[in-house]
């Protein structure tokens, strides 16, 4: 009798079940041939794993074609080395359904995604395999196109060692999640690959393939990741005045993008605080390498950036912006007054081949960034004589500005080259209360006529050890330092 029971259990749960903690998707009917839609089989495995208390759903030795799958609490989705979870090329396989949580649009709907979760606990995506978002086939789909991963209002989330490839939209979005670890992953989703060509040379308009979007999350660690993305690399956003991003570390990452490298803000409704970014490499990047901006009313404070190397940055190396765009992302929330930006340290930055827009640190009248410290910064700017072209509008020449003609642009989308070619090749600083330049070394080409530093409406300016081969403001051209 015991032998019969054992045989029955093996038949019911081959290589799966409570005894092993592994649910093999082949046991639920998956084909893994890259042609048969395996969505139902994978979802059945996830649901059974969750129902029995959790474990590992195992994809191996195949290519598993799938539409949206929903990850449940206590389930690890494990894609083995050599295996591929391949997104369907049919938009109908990524349904938008009702949700208990607000989407970015402010509606109670899900966003399209290959892997989706909401309200889940202790979920994991792991393995050394590939998750292919099929972006090359879905890029003509009407918005919103599917993310590869979208988790909303989940706790204790881990994304480890997986390869996320060929997204149709933002590669991964984590919204209102707590205790999030993203470690050792590879993102490859750059549709316009040659940084020396116009941004949309291969795919007009691009696909908005941000490498990693953190939206209103707390206690986040991003470490040891390699990100090559068609839009921003690592981005922190807030769509809720009651939430925000806090208690975050980013370390040991390598980033190359067709937009900005590491960015905080743009969408900036709730606060950003206690964020550290260190030991990273940013190269072959079109926008700002390091960009912090609050324009929708958010408070931004206690941000530390250190030990970053930059190479071939087509936009700006460092861009800090406090302004008053005033976008509202939740219908029940009103327009906020301008936010605040203070207590930011940018330390140990070495960069070469920085384009000639100039770095900027700017507020607006009545809303001034406070206590900004730049320490041990070494930047080398290009000496090309060709005119700068506005990114995305290759026929539009960037305006050359003098120190009296820089526009305020309080309500404009913030981006490093938004003002034009700044009157300082190094740093342009305006409407700031408390800024320190310590041990700064800037170099530029022989053709550069602009000074290295210009300040305007700046209180409490401290400069110690500022060296450049540019001119001082008002200094004759022949008196180079």
N, C-alpha and C positions, 0 to 999 in steps of 0.2 A: 504493500500500500504506500509506504513512504517513497519507494522508487517511482511509483506512478505520479505522486504529487510533485516530485522534483522534475520529472519529465514535462509535466503540464506547465510548471512555472517557467521552464526554459522555453517552451513553445510560445507562451504568452508574452514573455519579455526577453527575447534574445538580445544579449549585450545591452540590455536596458533595465531600468527599474530600480526599486528600492535597494536591492542587494548591492548594486554597483554604483548607484548614483548617476548613471549615464543613460540618457535616452537617445538612441541612435535613430536618426531620421529615416534611414532605410527601413527600419522596422515598422514605420508608419506609412510606408508606401512611396517614399521619395525615390526618384529615378536617378538623379544626379547626372543626367546626360546633357544638360545645357539646353534642351529643347522642350522637355515636358515641364509644365508649370507645377512646381513643387510647393507652392504656397500653403495648400491645405495640409500636406503631410508635415511640413515644418511647424505649422501652427498647432496641429494636434500634438506633436511631441512637446512643444512648449507648454500647452495647457495641461497635459498629463503630468509633466514634471512639476509644474506649479501645484496641481491638485494633490500630489503625493508629498508635498513639503519642500520641494526644491531639488536642485542638482544641475547636471550639465546636459544640454542638448547638443549633440555631437554631429558636425558636418565634416565628412572626410571622403577622400578618394572620389571626387567628382565635382561637377559644376552644377549648382542648384539654382535653377531659374525660379524667381519669386517676385510677387507683388508685395504689398504691405504685410508685414508680420508684426504682431504685438507681443512685446516681451512682458512677462509677468514676474511678480515678486519672487525672489529667491532662485531665479533661473539664470544660469550662465549659458550664453550662446557661444559655443566654441567652434571656430572655423580652423580646422587643422591645416598645417603647412601643405601647400599644393592644392588645397580645396578652394573653390570660389563660390561665394553667394552672389549671384548675378541678378541684377534688377531687371524686371520685365521692361520691354520697350513699348508697352501699351499703357497710355495714361489711365485707362479704365481700371487697371490693376492697383491704382493708388487712390482709393476712395477717400473723400473728405466726409467725416461723420460727426455727429454731435459729441460734445465733450463737456465734462464738468468744469473745465478750466478755460479761461480766456486765452484766445490766440493773440498773436501780435496785432492782428487787425481789430481786436477788441470784441470778437464774436466768440460764442461758445462752440467752436468747431475745432477739429484737428487740422493740422497742416499735413500735406502729403509727405510721406516718408517711406523708405524701404523698411526701416526698423523703427517702430514707434513704441513709446511707453508713456503712461501717465499715472500718477499716484502710486507708483510701484516702490517697493523696498528691496534693497540688496540685489541689484541686477548687475550683470557683468556681460561685456562683449570681450572675448579674448581669443587667443590663438595666433599663429603666424601665417594664416591664410589671407585671402583677399576678399573684400566686399566691393563689388563693382557697381557703381550707381547708374551705369549705362547713359551717361550724360551726352555722349556723341549722338545717340539715337533720340534723346528726349529734349534736346536743346530748342527745338521748334515748338514744343508744347506750350500752350498758353499758361501764363502764371496763375497760381503758384506751381512751379515745378517741384518735384519731390526732393527732399533732403535724403542723404543716405541714412543718417541717424537723427532722430528728434525725440528727446525725452523731456517731459514736462511734469513739474511738481513731483519729482522722484527723490528719494533719499538713499544714501550709500550706494553710489554708482561708480563702477570701475570700467574703464575702456583701456585694454592693455595689449600691446604688441601687434595689433591688427594692422593691415594695410587697407586704407580707404582710398578708392581709385575712381576717377572719371565721374565726378558728380554732375548732376543736372542743375543744382542750385547750391545753397550753403551745404557744405559737406556734413557738418554736424552742428546741431543747435541744442543747447541744454538750457531750459527755461524754468526758473523758479525751483532749481534743484539744490539740495544741500549735501555736503560731504561727497564731492565729486573728485575722482582721480582719473587723469588721462596720462598714461605713461607708456613710453616706448613705441608710440604708434608712428606710422608713415602715412602721410597724405600726399597723393599724386593726382592733381586735378587741374592742371594748367592748360587751358584750351588754346591760348595764344602764347606760344612757348618762347619766342625769341624776344628778349628784353630790348634788343637793339632795333627792333621793328616797331611800328606804330602799335598801340595797345590792342586794337581790334583787327590786326592784319589778317589773321586766319579765320576768326569767328566774329563777324560784325556784331557789336553790342555785347559780346561776351555772355557768360552765364551766371554771373554773380557767385562764383564758386569760392566763397570765403572758406578758409581752412578749418577754423574752429570759432564758433560763436557762443559766448557765455552771456546769458541774458538773465539778470536778476537772480544770481546764484550766490551762495555763501559756502565758505570753507571748500575752496577749490585748489587742487594741485595739478599743474601741468608740467611734466618733466620728461626729458630725454626724447623729445619728439622731432621728427624731420618733416617739415611742411613745405610743399611746393604747390602754390594755389594760384588760381586765375584771378582772384580778388584778394581782399585783406587776409593776412596770415592768421593771427590770433586777435580776436576782437572781444571787447567787453561792452555790453549794451544794457540799457535799462528802459523798459516800457511802462514801469509802474512807479508812481510817486511814493507808494508805501513800501516798496522793496528796494532793490539796488544790488550792487556787487560788493562783497566785502570778504576779508580774510582769505586772501588769494596769493599763491606763489606760482611763478613761472620760472623754470630753471633748465639750463642745459638743452636748449632747443636750437635747431638750425632752420632758418626761415628764408624762403625766396618767394616773391609774389609779384603779381601784375598790378598791385595796388599798394596798400600800406603794410608794413611788417608787423609791428605790435601796436595796437590802437585801443585806447580807452575813450569811449564816448561816441560821438556822432548822434546816436539815439541816447538821450541822457536825461531821463525823467527822474529816476531815483538816485540815491547817493552812491558814490564810489569811494571806498576807504580801505586802508590797511592792505595795500597791494605791493608785493615785491616782485621784481623782474631782474634776473641776474644770469650771468654766464651763458649768453646767447650770441649767435652769429646771424646777422641779417645781410643778405647780399642779393644783387641783381633784382632790385625792387624799384617799382615805378613811382609809388607815392611816398609818404613820409615813412622813414624807417621807424621812428618813435613818435607817436602822435597821441596827445591827450587833449580832449576837448569836452567842455560842458556848455551846451547851448540851449537846453530846454528846462533849466531850473535846478539841476542837480548840484549837490555839494560834492566836491572832489577833494580829498585830503589824505595825508600820510601815504604818499606813493614814493617808493624807492626803486630806482633803476640803476644797476651797476654792472660793470664788467661786460660790456657789449662791444663787439667789433662789427663794423659796417664796411661794405664794399660795393661800388657801382650802384649808387642810389640816385635814380633819375629825378626824384622829387626832392624833398627836404630831409635832412638828417634828423632834426629835432623840431617839433611843432607843438606848441601849447596855445590853446585858444579858449577864452571865456567870453561868451557872447549871449545874445538874446533872441534866438530863433523862435522859441516859445511853442514848439509843437506839443500837442496833447495826444496821447496814445490810448487813453481810456476815456470813454464817453462820459463817465461819471466824474471825471477829474477836470478841474479848470486849468487855465493858463497860469503858470507859475512866474514869479518875478525872476530876474536873472539869478543864477546860482552862484557858487563860490568855488575858488580853486586856491588851495594853500598847502604848505608843508610838503613840497615836492623836491626830492633830491635826485639829480642825475649825475652819476659819478663813474669815472673810469670808462670813457667812451673813446674808442679809436676808430677812425673811418678814413677811407681813401676813395677817390673817384666820386666825390659828392657833386651833384649838379649845381648850377649857379643861381637857383631861385633865392637862396638865403634862408637860414633858419629864422623862426619868429616865435616870440613869446608875447602875446597880446591879450589885453582885456578890452573893455569899452568904458566910456565915461560913466562913473558911478558903480562899476563892477570890475574890481581890480584883482588879478591874481596876487597872492601874498606869500612871502617866505619861500621863494624859489631859489634853489642852490644848484649851480652847475660847477662841478669840481673835476679837475683832471680830465679835460676834454681835448682831444687831439684830432683835428679834422683837416683833410686835404681836399681842396675843391678843384674841379676840372678847369682847364684853360681853353676849352673849345671856343672858337669865335662864331660858330654857326648860331643863328637865333634860336631861342627856346620856342617850342610850339606847345600850346595848351593841350594837356593830356586828354585824349578822346576827341579832340577837335584839331586834327593835324594841320588844317589850313589856317588856323588862328594863331597869330604871333603873340607871344606873351608880352604884355606892356612893360616897358622899362620905366620904373618909378624913381622920382627923386624924393628927398625926405619930407617935402611938403605936399606930396600928391598921393600918399597911401590912403586908400578909401577905408572907411570904418567897416562897412559890410556886416552890420550887427545881426541881420536876419538871414544871411546866406549860409548854405550848407558848408560846414567847415572842412577845408582840405588844405594841405601844405602850400599849394601854389595859388591859393584863392585870390591873393592880392595882386599877383603879378611878379615880376622880377624886382625884388626888394632893393631899396637903396643901399643896404649893407650886404656884402657878400657872405659875411659870417653870421651875425646875430642882429636882428631888428627887434627892439623891445619897446612896447608902448602900453600906457595905462597899466602900470604894475606898481605895487606897493611892497617893496622889500625883495631885492634880487641880488644874489652874490655870484660873481664870476671869479673862480679861484683856479689858478694854474691852467690857463686856457692857451692852447697853441693852434693857430690857424695858418694855413698856407694856401696860396692861390697862384694862378698863372700870371705871366708878365703882362698880359693884355687887360687884366682886371683894373678898372678905374675906381671902383667903389671902396669905401672904407670897410674895415672889418666889423665895426660895431657902431650902431646908432641907437640912441635912446630918446624917447619922447614921452613926456608926462610920466616920469618914473620917480618914485619916492624911495628913499633909503637904498641907494645903489652902492654896492661894495665891489671893488675891482682889485684883485691881488694877483700879480703874475700873469697878465694878459699879453701874450706875444703873437704878432702876426707880421706878414709882409705886405699888408694893405696899408692904406693911409688912415690917419686920424680924420675925424670930421673937420672939414675946413682946411686941412693941411694941403699945401701944394703937392702936385703929383710927383715932383722930383724928390720930395722928402719922404721916401719910403723907410719904414722901420725894419 
